[in-house]
Amino acid sequence: MKLHQLKYLVAIVENNFNITTAAEKIYTSQPGISKQLRLLEDELDLKIFERSGKQLVGLTPLGEDVVKHARRALQEVENIKRLAQDKNKIETGSFSLATTQTQAKYVLPDIFKRFHARYPNLQIDIQHGSAEQMNELLDKKQIDFAIASDNSSLSPDIVKIPCYHWDRVIIFPQSHPLGDLKNPTIEDIAKYPIVTYKEPSVGESSLVRAMRAKGLQPNIVFTARDADVIKTYVRNDMGIGIVAEMAFNPKLDSDLIGYSAKTILPRCTTWIAFNKNLLLRSYMYCFIELFAPHISREWLHANINKDASVEKLNEEQKQHDLPMHRVWHG
């Protein structure tokens, strides 16, 4: 069994079983990949792929297990390379993460400014997506970290570190009737169309749960993943908006009124997530310390790279007292 055979195997799965596309992505030939896959199946004496004629259409149950182990093996090869780079103090390459538009625009710029000052030769790659998309990217080892506020869609074998809490803000135009109320209640909010973040694909959002707990039915007329898009549609009189507190700036958003929802809606939490078998390099430790100062390098080094279960690690993290992320005091 050769490493390049495992690489070909994973590439085919990640390209929807299209050998031609996989070959192009990893700069090799289609006949070469087909030959190596036949050799791998012959050596293992098992059928990895389901076929329809000459077409690959999926994985057999055993094939799915083989691919899981192949991904782990390729990750360990990458870990060895990273270990050597750390030993030789090579601080070049790339650092990739996936996150939401809100985190990328309103939280990460200051973090990455300080991070870049320490590691100027590292290329930083940020992808945007839902929690489901981040989970897929983590599963395929296509990113190092994910930063999300919804961890319900993340696989149970992913390490999830809580970083900070944040509240939401209810926003509406200056002329809106809610502006006449000193302390709007959740019942007041439910009277109007709502423009807010897209709901998770698994379960209900905390906004919906909070309203239904009061016997209310939220009238959500528009959803988006970008707070700036939500504010645009609030300005267009589509409804009242509910966004993350850090996404509202009274000076830049002076045409809108912002009312803190901390007494109305449950507090949210932002998490860093990564694969447990990821070898954390020095710059990754640094990023976590910048983003979540309550998590020390010593704790990470002592726990993440040991054989403790992910479930136990995630449970331990819940014991931390988290800071609040606030850039606006309304």
Secondary structure, DSSP 8 states (H G I E B T S, - for coil): --HHHHHHHHHHHHTTT-HHHHHHHTT--HHHHHHHHHHHHHHHTS--EEEETTEEEEE-HHHHHHHHHHHHHHHHHHHHHHHHHHHTT---EEEEEEE-HHHHHHTHHHHHHHHHHH-TTEEEEEEE--HHHHHHHHHTT--SEEEES--TTS-TTEEEEEEEEE-EEEEEETTSGGGG-SS--HHHHTTS-EEEE---SSS--HHHHHHHHTT----EEEEES-HHHHHHHHHTTS-EEEEEGGG--TTTTTTEEEEE-TTTS--EEEEEEEETT----HHHHHHHHHH-TTS-HHHHHHHTTSS--HHHHHHHHTTS---B--S---
